[in-house]
Amino acid sequence: MGIAPRSTITTVLQTGGNTIHLGVSLDGISLEISGNTYLQLYGNICFSDTFNHCLYMAKFFAELLGCTLQDKGASPTLESRSQCRNNQSQSTKRKTNFFRSLPSEKSFRSLPSEKSLYDPVLERMPQTPTLVTMFDSSSFHRNLYQSKEESCSDLYYQDNNLLSGSLEALIQHLVPNVDYYPDRTYIFTFLLSSRLLIHPSELMARVCHVCVEQQRLNEPGLDKSQVRKIAPKILQLLTEWTETFPYDFRDERMMRNLKDTAHQITNGDEMYRKNVQQIMQNLIRKLAALTQYEELITKINAQSTDRMTVLKTKPQSIQRDIITVCSDPYTVAQQLTHIELERLSYIGPEEFVQAFVQKDPLDNNENCYSDRKKTRNLEAYVEWFNRLSYLVATEICMPVKKKHRARMIEFFIDVARECFNIGNFNSLMAIISGMNMSPVSRLKKTWAKVKTAKFDILEHQMDPSSNFYNYRTALRGAAQRSLTAHSNREKIVIPFCSLLIKDIYFLNEGYTSQLPNGHVNFEKFWELAKQVSEFMTWKQVECPFEKDWKILHYVLTAPIFSEDALYLASYESESPENHIEKDRWKSLR
């Protein structure tokens, strides 16, 4: 199976005609059922919670097939977090191109499991349309109650638009019955924003309770024909949840609740048991890909830190700049777009809302992934923006000669212009921010040698006045182009992320989540969903440009100066001009 033998649990089971072959170790995971490979990941699985989570899900698979997973072989000795960091630090000293191995969902979709046992069952399920269709502006506020009776006074509508309701009624509205399935816009909106009021694990528990009570699934002698009328709809709801918000299920409480709900539906019914296996198979792939991505980002950052240490101790050992790596601004802009889309693709929609959720001080539960990972990928994306800004400033301040600094400024102006033309507004703004940092902007003699007309136009486009009116106009134009695009090149829209976060923050702060009568303010939820759903559409675009690993490696790992180091380099290039600058220079020397 390809799993390294170090501390491995390996199990082979036979049940109901299915053969489960599972290998889980600190070096990788492999899972096969009846010859179909459902998961095959290699790489250092450092964290104990990652390992235990994968093992937990594998045991869940076995239980769904009606058997108990018995451990055979050595029980793994799990590394501590500090040990893991030490190992990563040592490994990054080797010149390894970590970016080359970043996992993508596309690679997981191509696994043999696509031709699975469960395709006939899936054909009977309600099919999930794409997010683009789901959030078409013409249908966003369409009739949300469909065929379900709306006699409940706990839901308030106006012109067929749901405006508010009690939390209990909204949860009831989420759960399908024989004659009703909730609108996808409602599902996305409620699952996205309800976490402002209720933890996803508690919501899952209450959804499970409503399903059981409403359909009397826990009664003895339940009519299977009745179950088969409702089971596909409940399973479709679980599919929507696990596909759109998979990161919710890093929490073991969520997994337990998912397991409870699945057992209520699949109890004694082989057809729906297989269907749950399909849901779990897709979920475990997404979570494993996310874990691998996060670990690789950590390694990339560690390699950058190592190179910064080399720069401080042996400055002559690193002579390259970005122009020596690639002198074509368009190619550099393409590679920046690769990084942007790669990192965007791993941001969960809930991270934008989760960023503003206050942790309950009474919640001391640590036996899960907890809230510490809920915004990790969004934070990593903001850190990437900051890194690019500081990289630009470093590349400009480092050259000793004035003409080289001027050439570097003009190069980044051209890169920024190409980013604008591509639709990569985040890299554009990062470059402008780097060039506007004080250590760069104070280099008057250098700027005097630069033709700034193109830079002035770009600054005008990203001018923050009137709440970034010019940028928002350009963004709308790019979004419109994307809607009518015939190629991935025309579909690219990468928004200025910090402004998007700011918009969502003020939307959250400006509107109460609960009204005076105790109802949930669903109008606020709609607005949050509108903002996030656009982002969801943009992040799914595949980058059409060919990767240049040399440029990617340089941009991701080249050493960057701190703010103090930038000032010092700037003062050494062009002497301080006033008392404030002279005092700062003295303090830095």
C-alpha positions in Angstrom: 0.0 0.0 0.0 3.0 2.3 0.1 2.7 3.3 3.7 6.0 3.6 5.6 6.3 1.0 8.3 7.0 3.4 11.1 4.4 3.2 13.8 1.6 1.8 11.6 -1.8 0.5 12.3 -2.9 -1.9 9.5 -6.3 -3.7 9.4 -8.0 -6.0 6.9 -11.7 -6.7 7.4 -14.4 -8.6 5.4 -18.0 -7.5 5.8 -21.0 -7.8 3.6 -18.9 -8.5 0.5 -16.7 -5.5 1.2 -13.0 -5.7 2.0 -11.6 -2.8 4.1 -7.8 -2.4 4.0 -6.7 0.5 6.2 -3.2 1.7 6.9 -2.7 4.7 9.2 0.7 6.0 10.4 2.5 9.2 11.1 3.9 9.0 7.6 0.7 8.6 5.7 -2.8 7.2 5.3 -4.3 4.7 2.9 -7.8 3.4 2.8 -9.2 0.8 0.4 -12.7 -0.7 0.3 -13.3 -3.5 -2.2 -10.3 -2.6 -4.3 -11.3 1.1 -4.6 -8.7 3.5 -3.1 -10.6 6.1 -1.1 -7.6 7.9 0.3 -3.9 7.8 -0.3 -1.8 10.5 1.4 1.8 10.6 2.2 3.8 13.1 4.2 4.5 13.7 7.9 1.3 13.7 9.8 2.8 15.7 12.7 -0.1 16.6 15.0 -1.7 14.1 17.3 -5.2 15.5 16.7 -4.8 15.1 12.9 -3.8 11.5 13.3 -6.6 10.7 15.8 -9.1 12.5 13.6 -8.2 10.4 10.6 -8.3 7.2 12.7 -11.6 8.2 14.1 -13.1 8.7 10.6 -11.6 5.4 9.4 -13.3 3.6 12.3 -16.5 5.4 11.4 -16.2 3.8 7.9 -15.8 0.4 9.3 -18.8 0.8 11.7 -21.0 1.9 8.8 -20.2 -1.4 7.1 -21.3 -3.2 10.2 -18.0 -4.2 11.7 -15.6 -3.1 14.4 -12.1 -2.0 13.5 -9.5 -3.8 15.5 -6.0 -2.4 15.7 -3.2 -4.7 14.6 0.5 -3.8 14.7 2.3 -1.3 16.8 0.4 1.6 18.3 1.9 4.8 17.1 3.8 7.1 19.5 2.6 10.5 18.6 5.0 13.4 18.4 4.4 16.5 20.5 3.8 19.9 18.8 7.3 21.0 19.9 8.9 17.9 18.4 7.0 18.5 15.2 8.2 22.1 14.9 11.8 21.0 15.5 11.5 18.4 12.8 10.1 20.9 10.4 12.8 23.4 11.2 15.5 20.8 10.4 13.8 19.6 7.3 13.5 23.1 5.8 17.3 23.5 5.8 17.3 21.2 2.8 16.6 23.0 -0.5 13.2 21.5 -1.1 10.6 23.1 -3.2 7.6 22.7 -0.9 5.2 24.7 -3.2 5.5 22.1 -5.9 3.8 19.5 -3.7 0.8 21.6 -2.5 -2.3 19.4 -2.7 -5.3 20.4 -4.8 -8.8 19.2 -4.8 -8.5 18.4 -8.5 -5.8 15.8 -7.7 -8.1 14.2 -5.2 -11.0 14.1 -7.6 -8.9 12.1 -10.0 -8.5 9.2 -7.5 -10.0 5.8 -8.6 -12.8 6.3 -6.0 -14.7 8.4 -8.5 -15.9 5.1 -10.0 -17.3 4.0 -6.7 -19.8 1.4 -5.5 -22.3 4.1 -4.8 -23.0 5.8 -8.1 -26.4 4.1 -8.6 -27.5 5.4 -5.2 -26.3 8.9 -6.0 -28.4 9.0 -9.1 -31.4 8.8 -6.9 -30.3 11.8 -4.8 -31.4 15.4 -5.4 -28.5 16.9 -7.4 -26.6 19.9 -6.1 -26.3 22.8 -8.6 -23.2 25.0 -8.7 -22.7 28.0 -6.4 -22.8 30.2 -9.5 -26.4 29.0 -10.2 -27.3 29.0 -6.6 -26.5 32.6 -6.0 -27.7 34.0 -9.3 -28.8 37.5 -8.4 -32.2 37.1 -10.1 -33.1 34.2 -7.8 -31.4 35.1 -4.5 -34.6 36.2 -2.8 -36.9 33.9 -4.5 -39.7 32.0 -2.8 -37.9 30.3 0.0 -40.7 28.1 1.5 -41.6 26.2 -1.7 -44.2 23.6 -0.9 -43.8 23.7 2.9 -46.7 25.1 4.8 -45.8 28.5 6.3 -48.5 28.8 9.0 -45.8 29.1 11.7 -45.9 32.5 13.3 -42.3 32.2 14.2 -41.2 33.0 10.7 -41.8 36.5 9.3 -41.9 37.1 5.5 -42.3 40.1 3.4 -42.9 39.7 -0.4 -41.9 36.1 -0.1 -38.6 37.0 1.4 -37.7 35.6 4.8 -36.7 38.5 7.1 -36.7 37.0 10.6 -37.7 34.1 12.7 -37.0 32.4 16.0 -33.9 30.2 16.1 -36.0 27.1 16.7 -38.3 27.9 13.7 -35.3 28.5 11.4 -33.7 25.2 12.4 -37.1 23.5 11.7 -37.1 25.3 8.3 -33.7 23.8 7.5 -34.8 20.2 8.0 -36.5 18.5 5.0 -39.6 16.4 5.1 -41.4 14.1 2.6 -42.9 17.1 0.7 -40.3 19.7 1.2 -36.6 20.4 0.7 -35.1 23.8 1.7 -33.9 26.2 -0.9 -30.1 26.1 -1.4 -29.7 29.8 -0.8 -31.4 29.3 2.6 -29.2 26.3 3.5 -26.0 28.2 2.6 -27.1 31.4 4.4 -28.2 29.7 7.6 -25.3 27.4 7.9 -22.9 30.3 7.2 -24.3 32.8 9.6 -26.0 30.8 12.3 -22.6 30.3 14.0 -23.0 33.9 15.2 -25.6 32.5 17.6 -25.1 28.8 17.9 -22.0 26.6 17.6 -22.2 24.3 14.5 -21.9 21.2 16.6 -25.0 22.2 18.6 -26.8 23.1 15.4 -26.0 19.7 14.0 -27.3 18.0 17.2 -30.5 19.9 17.0 -31.0 19.1 13.3 -30.5 15.5 14.1 -33.1 15.7 16.9 -35.6 17.4 14.6 -35.0 14.7 11.9 -35.6 11.9 14.4 -38.6 13.4 16.1 -40.3 14.6 12.9 -39.9 11.3 11.1 -40.1 9.1 14.2 -37.0 7.4 13.1 -36.3 6.0 16.6 -39.6 4.1 16.8 -39.5 0.3 16.7 -41.0 -1.4 13.7 -40.5 1.7 11.5 -41.8 1.3 8.0 -38.8 1.2 5.6 -40.9 2.7 2.7 -41.4 5.8 4.9 -37.7 6.1 5.6 -36.9 5.8 1.9 -39.2 8.8 1.1 -37.2 11.1 3.5 -33.7 9.6 3.7 -32.5 10.9 0.3 -33.4 14.5 1.3 -31.8 14.3 4.7 -28.7 12.8 3.1 -28.7 15.6 0.6 -28.8 18.1 3.4 -25.8 16.4 5.0 -24.0 16.4 1.6 -24.6 20.1 1.2 -23.2 20.8 4.7 -20.1 18.6 4.3 -19.3 19.9 0.8 -19.8 23.6 1.5 -18.6 23.7 5.1 -16.3 20.7 5.4 -14.0 22.4 7.9 -16.9 22.4 10.5 -16.2 18.6 10.7 -12.7 19.0 12.0 -14.5 19.2 15.3 -15.1 15.7 16.8 -18.4 16.9 18.2 -19.6 17.5 14.6 -18.4 14.1 13.6 -20.2 12.4 16.4 -23.4 14.2 15.5 -23.0 13.3 11.9 -22.5 9.7 12.9 -25.7 9.8 15.0 -27.8 11.2 12.2 -26.3 8.8 9.7 -27.1 5.8 11.9 -30.7 6.9 12.4 -31.2 7.0 8.6 -29.1 4.0 7.6 -30.1 1.6 10.4 -30.8 -1.7 8.6 -30.8 -0.2 5.1 -27.7 -1.2 3.0 -28.6 1.3 0.2 -28.4 4.4 2.4 -25.5 3.1 4.4 -23.5 3.1 1.1 -24.7 6.6 0.5 -23.3 7.8 3.8 -20.0 6.1 3.0 -19.8 8.3 -0.2 -20.4 11.4 1.9 -17.7 10.4 4.3 -15.3 9.5 1.6 -15.5 13.0 0.1 -15.3 14.7 3.5 -12.2 12.8 4.5 -10.5 13.8 1.3 -11.2 17.5 1.8 -10.0 17.4 5.4 -6.9 15.5 4.6 -6.1 17.9 1.7 -6.5 20.9 4.1 -4.2 19.4 6.7 -1.6 18.7 4.1 -1.9 22.3 2.8 -1.5 23.8 6.3 1.6 21.8 7.0 3.2 22.8 3.7 2.5 26.4 4.4 4.2 26.0 7.7 7.2 24.5 6.0 7.3 27.3 3.4 7.3 29.9 6.1 10.0 28.1 8.0 12.2 28.0 4.9 11.7 31.7 4.4 12.8 32.3 8.1 15.9 30.2 7.5 16.9 32.2 4.5 16.4 35.4 6.5 18.9 34.1 9.1 21.4 33.4 6.3 20.9 36.9 5.0 21.6 38.5 8.4 24.8 36.4 9.1 26.2 36.2 5.5 24.6 39.0 3.4 26.9 38.3 0.5 25.6 34.7 0.2 22.3 35.9 -1.2 22.9 38.1 -4.2 19.8 37.5 -6.3 16.9 39.8 -6.7 13.6 39.1 -8.5 14.7 40.6 -11.8 17.6 38.1 -12.0 15.0 35.4 -11.5 12.6 36.7 -14.0 12.7 40.0 -15.9 9.3 39.7 -17.5 6.6 41.6 -15.4 3.7 39.7 -17.0 5.2 36.3 -16.1 5.7 37.4 -12.5 2.1 38.7 -12.3 1.0 35.3 -13.6 2.9 33.5 -10.8 1.5 35.9 -8.2 -2.0 34.9 -9.5 -1.1 31.3 -9.0 -0.2 31.9 -5.4 -3.4 33.9 -4.8 -5.8 31.4 -6.3 -4.0 28.5 -4.6 -4.4 30.1 -1.2 -7.9 31.4 -1.9 -9.1 27.9 -2.7 -8.4 26.7 0.9 -10.3 29.5 2.6 -13.7 28.2 3.9 -16.6 30.5 3.5 -17.3 30.3 7.3 -13.9 31.8 8.1 -15.2 35.3 7.2 -18.0 35.0 9.8 -16.0 32.9 12.3 -13.4 35.8 12.5 -16.0 37.8 14.4 -17.5 35.1 16.6 -16.6 35.6 20.3 -15.6 32.3 22.0 -17.8 31.3 24.9 -15.6 31.8 28.0 -17.5 28.8 29.6 -16.6 26.5 26.7 -13.5 24.6 27.9 -13.8 21.8 25.4 -10.3 21.0 24.1 -11.1 17.5 22.7 -11.6 18.8 19.1 -10.0 21.0 16.6 -11.7 23.8 18.5 -11.9 27.4 17.3 -8.2 27.8 17.1 -8.2 26.6 13.5 -11.4 28.2 12.4 -9.7 31.2 10.6 -6.3 29.8 10.0 -6.5 29.9 6.2 -7.9 33.4 6.1 -5.1 34.6 8.4 -2.5 32.8 6.2 -3.9 34.7 3.2 -3.6 38.1 5.0 -0.1 37.1 6.0 0.7 36.4 2.3 -0.5 40.0 1.5 1.8 41.4 4.1 4.7 39.2 2.9 4.3 40.4 -0.7 4.2 44.1 0.5 7.4 43.6 2.5 9.1 41.7 -0.3 8.4 44.6 -2.7 9.9 47.1 -0.2 12.9 44.8 0.5 13.7 44.4 -3.2 13.6 48.2 -3.7 15.6 49.1 -0.6 18.3 46.5 -1.0 20.2 47.7 -4.0 23.1 50.0 -3.3 23.0 51.9 -6.5 20.3 54.5 -7.2 19.7 53.3 -10.8 19.1 49.8 -9.6 16.6 50.9 -7.1 14.8 53.0 -9.8 14.8 50.0 -12.1 13.3 47.8 -9.4 10.5 50.4 -8.8 9.7 50.5 -12.5 9.7 46.7 -12.6 7.1 46.4 -9.8 5.0 49.2 -11.4 4.8 47.0 -14.5 4.0 43.9 -12.4 1.2 45.8 -10.7 -0.2 46.9 -14.0 -0.3 43.3 -15.3 -2.0 42.2 -12.0 -4.7 44.8 -12.7 -5.2 43.6 -16.2 -5.5 40.0 -15.0 -8.0 40.9 -12.3 -5.6 40.2 -9.4 -6.5 43.1 -7.2 -5.0 41.6 -4.0 -1.5 41.4 -5.4 -1.9 44.8 -7.0 -2.8 46.4 -3.7 0.1 44.5 -1.9 2.6 45.9 -4.4 1.2 49.5 -4.1 1.3 49.1 -0.3 4.9 48.0 -0.4 5.9 50.9 -2.6 4.1 53.4 -0.3 5.9 52.2 2.8 7.8 55.0 4.4 11.3 53.5 3.8 10.5 53.3 0.1 8.5 56.5 -0.4 11.2 58.7 1.3 13.8 57.7 -1.4 13.2 61.0 -3.3 16.4 60.9 -5.3 15.5 57.4 -6.5 11.9 58.3 -7.3 13.2 61.3 -9.3 14.6 58.8 -11.8 11.3 56.9 -12.2 8.6 57.5 -14.7 5.6 57.5 -12.4 2.7 58.1 -14.8 1.7 54.4 -14.8 2.0 54.3 -11.0 -0.2 57.3 -10.6 -2.9 55.6 -12.6 -2.7 52.5 -10.5 -2.8 54.5 -7.3 -5.8 56.3 -8.6 -7.6 53.0 -9.2 -6.9 51.8 -5.7 -7.5 55.2 -4.0 -9.1 54.6 -0.6 -11.2 57.9 -0.8 -15.0 57.6 -1.1 -14.7 54.1 0.4 -12.5 52.8 -2.4 -15.0 53.9 -5.0 -12.7 53.5 -8.0 -11.6 50.0 -6.9 -15.1 48.9 -6.3 -16.1 50.1 -9.8 -13.2 48.2 -11.3 -14.1 45.1 -9.2 -17.7 45.2 -10.5 -16.4 45.4 -14.1 -14.1 42.4 -13.5 -17.0 40.5 -11.9 -19.2 41.2 -14.8 -16.5 40.1 -17.2 -16.2 36.9 -15.2 -19.9 36.1 -15.5 -19.8 36.2 -19.3 -16.3 34.7 -19.7 -15.5 31.8 -22.1 -12.1 31.0 -20.6 -10.5 30.7 -17.2 -8.3 33.7 -18.1 -11.3 36.0 -18.3 -12.9 34.5 -15.1 -10.2 35.6 -12.7 -11.4 37.9 -10.0 -9.1 38.2 -7.0 -10.5 40.9 -4.6 -8.5 43.0 -2.3 -9.0 40.7 0.7 -8.5 43.1 3.6 -11.2 45.3 2.3 -13.6 42.4 1.9 -12.9 41.4 5.5 -13.5 45.0 6.6 -16.8 45.1 4.7 -18.0 42.0 6.4 -16.8 43.3 9.8 -18.8 46.5 9.4 -21.8 44.6 8.2 -21.6 42.3 11.2 -21.1 45.2 13.6 -23.7 47.5 12.0 -26.6 45.1 12.2 -27.8 43.2 15.2 -28.1 39.4 14.9 -31.2 39.3 17.1 -34.1 41.6 17.1 -35.9 43.0 20.2 -38.6 40.4 19.9 -36.0 37.6 20.1 -36.1 36.8 16.4 -33.0 36.2 14.4 -32.3 39.1 12.0 -32.3 37.1 8.8 -31.9 40.2 6.6 -28.4 40.5 8.1 -27.8 36.8 7.3 -28.8 37.4 3.7 -26.3 40.3 3.3 -23.5 38.3 4.8 -24.3 35.4 2.4 -24.3 37.7 -0.6 -20.8 39.0 0.2 -19.3 35.6 0.9 -21.0 33.8 -2.0 -19.3 36.1 -4.6 -16.0 35.2 -3.0 -17.0 31.5 -3.2 -17.5 31.8 -7.0 -14.2 33.6 -7.6 -12.1 31.2 -5.5 -13.1 28.2 -7.6 -11.5 29.5 -10.8 -8.5 27.3 -12.0 -5.4 29.4 -12.8 -4.9 29.1 -16.6 -1.2 30.1 -16.5 1.7 27.7 -16.6 3.6 27.4 -13.3 7.2 28.6 -13.1 8.6 26.9 -10.0 11.7 29.0 -9.9 9.7 32.2 -9.6 7.2 30.7 -7.2 10.0 29.4 -4.9 11.7 32.8 -4.9 8.5 34.8 -4.2 7.5 32.5 -1.4 10.9 32.0 0.4 13.1 35.0 -0.5 14.2 36.8 2.7 12.3 40.0 3.6 13.4 42.8 5.9 11.6 43.9 9.0 10.4 47.5 9.2 13.5 48.5 11.1 15.8 46.8 8.6 14.0 48.6 5.8 14.5 51.9 7.4 18.2 51.2 8.0 18.7 50.2 4.4 16.8 53.2 3.2 18.9 55.6 5.4 22.1 54.0 4.1 20.9 54.6 0.5 19.7 58.1 1.0 20.8 59.9 4.2 18.3 61.2 6.8 17.0 64.6 5.9 15.5 65.9 9.2 15.9 65.4 13.0 13.2 62.7 13.2 14.9 60.6 10.6 18.4 61.2 12.1 17.2 60.2 15.6 15.6 57.0 14.2 18.8 56.2 12.3 20.9 56.6 15.4 18.5 54.2 17.3 18.8 51.6 14.6 22.6 51.6 14.2 
